Amino acid sequence: MSDDFHLGGDLLINRIGFGAMRLPTNSFHGPARDPETGRAVLHRAVELGINHIDTAAFYASGDGSVRANALIRETLHPYPAGLVIATKVGPVRTPDGGLAATTDAAALRGLVEENLETLGVDRLDLVYLRIGGIDPPPQGESVAERFEALAAMREEGLIRHLGLSNVGSGHLAEARAIAPVSAVQNHFHADKRDDTEVLAACEEAGIAYVPFFPLGGGLSDLTGDRIAKVAERHDATVPQIALAWLLASSPVTLAIPGTGSLAHLEENTAVGSIALTREDLADLT
């Protein structure tokens, strides 16, 4: 595995974690996956030394029959010592299986309580406030009221650490004036590097930077010649080099590739043994 990171200063986690979004289905509108496969993937992830799982109550198949939080609880509860489970609140499922953003701060308590119940815990390790969808962060939208609501639940002991997702540097500064921010989860990967301002702010403050869609999420093509060239040099796959670059880009970056496949899980976790050279990094620039 790769080296470790102290999330929030007190939770020691491996920098290669696991994203649970693809456990219930391959896409938000796709058919349900076999839950037995999901349980096998979760068991194997823990066996491989992964101790950071990123999930959400709205990670579910389109028909709602398979849900990530339920799979995690059914498979791993009582949770192994040291396992950190991060979740996010903001988006909610609509009756047609889509997603809608919650902007009502008062509604966040119900979403936090849903995660507490479905994961079977008394306190959530890390809760991200997610704003918007997968589009660029809404720069003019304040997060203060919603983050204050989460900060109050942190003071109650329901949440250990707070994070932000899909935000700009202004949102980060606004939230940090209210309560400590332990992690930021934004859209960033080897072929999408336009979030350097937020990454730099996280690095300066020791805040974890946890890209969602670290392999493009099906929205970007990672088969460029520069990545393929380095992959051939290391006898590795293009996704492995993309993840290795992500970890090499900053000491605060964490990788949470998501998969519902045992083979892909093994491939992703093997990235910890890949050491990119200066030549590699130059080729990937």
C-alpha positions as CSV (number, residue, x, y, z in Angstrom):
1,M,0.0,0.0,0.0
2,S,0.9,3.6,-0.3
3,D,2.0,5.8,2.7
4,D,-0.5,7.0,5.3
5,F,-2.3,10.2,6.0
6,H,-3.6,11.6,9.3
7,L,-7.2,12.6,8.5
8,G,-8.2,15.5,10.7
9,G,-5.0,15.0,12.5
10,D,-6.1,11.9,14.4
11,L,-7.4,9.2,12.0
12,L,-4.6,7.3,10.3
13,I,-5.7,6.0,6.9
14,N,-4.0,4.6,3.8
15,R,-3.9,7.1,1.0
16,I,-5.6,4.5,-1.3
17,G,-9.1,4.1,-0.2
18,F,-12.3,2.8,-1.7
19,G,-15.3,4.6,-3.2
20,A,-18.6,2.8,-2.7
21,M,-20.6,4.6,-5.4
22,R,-20.3,1.7,-7.9
23,L,-21.3,-1.1,-5.4
24,P,-25.0,-0.8,-5.9
25,T,-24.9,0.0,-9.7
26,N,-22.5,1.0,-12.4
27,S,-24.2,4.3,-12.7
28,F,-26.9,6.4,-10.9
29,H,-29.6,5.2,-13.4
30,G,-28.3,1.7,-14.1
31,P,-29.7,-1.6,-13.0
32,A,-28.7,-3.0,-9.6
33,R,-25.6,-5.1,-9.2
34,D,-25.6,-8.4,-7.5
35,P,-25.2,-7.5,-3.8
36,E,-23.2,-10.7,-3.2
37,T,-20.5,-9.3,-5.5
38,G,-20.6,-6.0,-3.6
39,R,-20.0,-7.9,-0.3
40,A,-17.1,-9.8,-1.8
41,V,-15.5,-6.6,-3.0
42,L,-15.9,-5.0,0.5
43,H,-14.4,-8.0,2.2
44,R,-11.5,-8.1,-0.1
45,A,-10.9,-4.3,0.2
46,V,-10.4,-4.7,4.0
47,E,-8.2,-7.8,3.4
48,L,-6.0,-5.6,1.1
49,G,-5.5,-3.1,3.9
50,I,-8.0,-0.4,2.8
51,N,-9.2,1.4,5.9
52,H,-11.0,4.4,4.3
53,I,-14.4,3.8,2.6
54,D,-16.2,6.7,1.0
55,T,-20.0,6.3,0.7
56,A,-23.3,8.1,0.8
57,A,-26.9,7.2,1.7
58,F,-27.9,8.2,-1.9
59,Y,-25.5,5.7,-3.4
60,A,-28.2,3.2,-4.6
61,S,-29.5,1.4,-7.6
62,G,-32.1,3.3,-9.6
63,D,-34.9,1.1,-8.1
64,G,-33.5,1.5,-4.6
65,S,-33.1,-2.3,-4.1
66,V,-29.4,-2.2,-3.5
67,R,-27.8,0.5,-1.3
68,A,-24.2,1.1,-0.6
69,N,-24.6,1.9,3.1
70,A,-26.7,-1.2,3.7
71,L,-24.0,-3.4,1.9
72,I,-21.3,-1.8,4.0
73,R,-23.1,-2.5,7.3
74,E,-24.3,-6.0,6.4
75,T,-20.8,-6.9,5.3
76,L,-18.4,-5.2,7.7
77,H,-20.4,-4.4,10.9
78,P,-19.1,-4.6,13.6
79,Y,-16.5,-2.6,11.9
80,P,-12.8,-3.5,12.1
81,A,-10.7,-1.3,14.4
82,G,-9.3,1.7,12.4
83,L,-11.8,1.6,9.6
84,V,-12.8,5.1,8.6
85,I,-16.1,5.6,6.8
86,A,-16.8,8.9,5.2
87,T,-20.2,10.0,3.9
88,K,-21.7,13.0,2.3
89,V,-25.0,14.9,2.7
90,G,-26.7,17.4,0.4
91,P,-28.0,15.4,-2.6
92,V,-31.2,13.3,-2.2
93,R,-32.8,10.7,-4.4
94,T,-35.9,11.9,-6.4
95,P,-38.9,9.6,-7.0
96,D,-37.6,8.9,-10.6
97,G,-34.3,7.7,-9.2
98,G,-32.4,10.9,-10.0
99,L,-30.7,13.3,-7.6
100,A,-31.6,16.7,-6.3
101,A,-29.6,19.1,-4.2
102,T,-30.7,20.0,-0.7
103,T,-30.1,23.6,0.2
104,D,-32.2,23.7,3.4
105,A,-29.9,23.6,6.4
106,A,-32.6,22.2,8.6
107,A,-33.0,19.1,6.4
108,L,-29.4,18.1,6.9
109,R,-30.1,16.7,10.4
110,G,-32.4,14.1,8.8
111,L,-29.7,13.2,6.3
112,V,-27.1,12.8,8.9
113,E,-29.4,10.6,11.0
114,E,-30.2,8.5,8.0
115,N,-26.4,7.8,7.6
116,L,-26.0,7.0,11.3
117,E,-28.9,4.5,11.1
118,T,-28.0,2.9,7.8
119,L,-24.3,2.5,8.7
120,G,-25.1,1.4,12.3
121,V,-22.9,3.9,14.1
122,D,-23.3,6.4,16.9
123,R,-20.9,8.9,15.3
124,L,-19.9,9.4,11.7
125,D,-16.1,9.7,11.1
126,L,-16.3,12.2,8.3
127,V,-19.3,14.0,6.7
128,Y,-18.9,16.1,3.6
129,L,-21.3,18.9,2.8
130,R,-21.9,18.4,-0.9
131,I,-23.2,21.3,-3.0
132,G,-24.5,21.2,-6.5
133,G,-24.1,18.1,-8.8
134,I,-21.1,17.2,-10.9
135,D,-21.0,20.6,-12.6
136,P,-18.4,23.1,-11.6
137,P,-19.0,24.5,-8.1
138,P,-21.6,27.2,-7.8
139,Q,-19.3,30.1,-6.9
140,G,-21.9,32.5,-5.7
141,E,-23.7,30.1,-3.4
142,S,-23.0,30.4,0.4
143,V,-22.3,27.3,2.4
144,A,-22.4,29.1,5.8
145,E,-25.9,28.1,7.0
146,R,-25.5,24.5,6.0
147,F,-22.0,24.1,7.3
148,E,-23.1,25.7,10.6
149,A,-25.8,23.1,10.9
150,L,-23.2,20.3,10.4
151,A,-20.8,22.0,12.8
152,A,-23.6,22.0,15.5
153,M,-24.0,18.3,15.0
154,R,-20.2,17.9,15.4
155,E,-20.5,19.7,18.7
156,E,-23.2,17.2,19.7
157,G,-20.9,14.3,19.0
158,L,-22.8,13.0,16.0
159,I,-19.9,13.8,13.6
160,R,-16.2,13.5,14.2
161,H,-14.8,15.5,11.2
162,L,-16.3,17.8,8.6
163,G,-15.6,18.1,4.9
164,L,-16.8,19.9,1.8
165,S,-17.5,18.5,-1.7
166,N,-17.7,20.3,-5.1
167,V,-16.6,23.6,-3.7
168,G,-14.3,26.6,-4.7
169,S,-11.7,28.3,-2.6
170,G,-14.3,30.9,-1.4
171,H,-16.5,28.1,0.0
172,L,-13.5,26.6,1.7
173,A,-12.5,29.9,3.4
174,E,-16.2,30.5,4.4
175,A,-16.5,27.1,6.0
176,R,-13.1,27.2,7.8
177,A,-14.2,30.4,9.5
178,I,-17.0,28.4,11.1
179,A,-15.4,25.1,12.0
180,P,-12.3,23.0,11.1
181,V,-12.4,21.4,7.6
182,S,-10.7,18.0,7.5
183,A,-11.2,17.1,3.8
184,V,-12.3,18.5,0.4
185,Q,-13.7,16.2,-2.3
186,N,-13.7,17.9,-5.7
187,H,-13.6,16.7,-9.4
188,F,-9.9,16.3,-10.2
189,H,-7.8,13.7,-12.1
190,A,-4.9,13.3,-14.4
191,D,-6.8,14.8,-17.4
192,K,-8.7,17.4,-15.3
193,R,-6.3,19.6,-13.4
194,D,-8.1,22.9,-13.1
195,D,-8.7,22.8,-9.3
196,T,-5.1,23.7,-8.3
197,E,-6.2,26.7,-6.2
198,V,-8.3,24.6,-3.9
199,L,-5.6,21.8,-3.8
200,A,-2.9,24.4,-2.9
201,A,-5.1,25.7,-0.1
202,C,-5.6,22.2,1.2
203,E,-1.9,21.4,1.1
204,E,-1.0,24.6,3.0
205,A,-3.5,23.8,5.7
206,G,-2.9,20.0,5.9
207,I,-6.5,19.3,4.7
208,A,-7.1,16.0,2.8
209,Y,-7.9,16.5,-0.9
210,V,-10.0,13.6,-2.1
211,P,-10.9,13.7,-5.8
212,F,-14.1,12.2,-6.8
213,F,-14.0,10.5,-10.2
214,P,-10.2,9.9,-9.9
215,L,-10.3,7.9,-13.0
216,G,-12.6,10.1,-15.0
217,G,-15.9,8.6,-13.8
218,G,-16.8,7.8,-17.4
219,L,-16.9,11.5,-18.2
220,S,-13.3,11.8,-19.4
221,D,-10.9,9.7,-21.5
222,L,-7.7,8.7,-19.7
223,T,-6.2,6.9,-22.7
224,G,-3.9,9.7,-23.7
225,D,-0.4,8.9,-25.1
226,R,1.4,10.5,-22.1
227,I,-0.2,8.2,-19.6
228,A,0.1,5.2,-21.8
229,K,3.8,5.8,-22.3
230,V,4.4,5.8,-18.6
231,A,2.2,2.8,-18.1
232,E,4.2,0.8,-20.6
233,R,7.4,1.8,-18.8
234,H,6.1,0.4,-15.5
235,D,4.3,-2.6,-17.0
236,A,1.1,-1.1,-15.5
237,T,-2.3,-0.1,-16.7
238,V,-3.4,3.4,-17.6
239,P,-5.8,3.7,-14.6
240,Q,-2.9,2.6,-12.3
241,I,-0.7,5.4,-13.6
242,A,-3.5,7.9,-13.4
243,L,-3.9,7.0,-9.7
244,A,-0.2,7.0,-9.1
245,W,0.0,10.5,-10.6
246,L,-2.8,11.6,-8.3
247,L,-1.0,10.5,-5.2
248,A,2.3,12.0,-6.4
249,S,0.6,15.4,-7.2
250,S,0.5,16.4,-3.5
251,P,1.1,14.8,-0.1
252,V,-2.5,15.6,0.9
253,T,-4.2,13.8,-2.0
254,L,-6.1,10.6,-1.3
255,A,-7.4,8.2,-3.9
256,I,-10.9,6.6,-3.6
257,P,-11.4,4.7,-6.8
258,G,-14.7,3.0,-6.9
259,T,-15.5,-0.3,-8.4
260,G,-17.9,-3.2,-8.2
261,S,-15.3,-5.6,-9.6
262,L,-12.8,-7.7,-7.6
263,A,-10.3,-7.6,-10.5
264,H,-10.4,-3.8,-10.6
265,L,-10.1,-3.6,-6.9
266,E,-6.9,-5.6,-7.0
267,E,-5.6,-3.5,-9.8
268,N,-6.4,-0.2,-8.0
269,T,-4.8,-1.2,-4.7
270,A,-1.6,-2.4,-6.4
271,V,-0.9,1.3,-7.2
272,G,0.8,1.6,-3.9
273,S,3.8,-0.3,-5.3
274,I,4.3,2.1,-8.2
275,A,6.9,4.8,-7.6
276,L,6.8,7.4,-10.4
277,T,10.2,8.9,-11.3
278,R,11.1,12.4,-12.2
279,E,11.0,11.4,-15.8
280,D,7.6,9.9,-15.4
281,L,6.2,13.0,-13.8
282,A,7.8,15.1,-16.5
283,D,6.1,13.0,-19.2
284,L,2.8,13.3,-17.3
285,T,2.9,17.1,-17.1
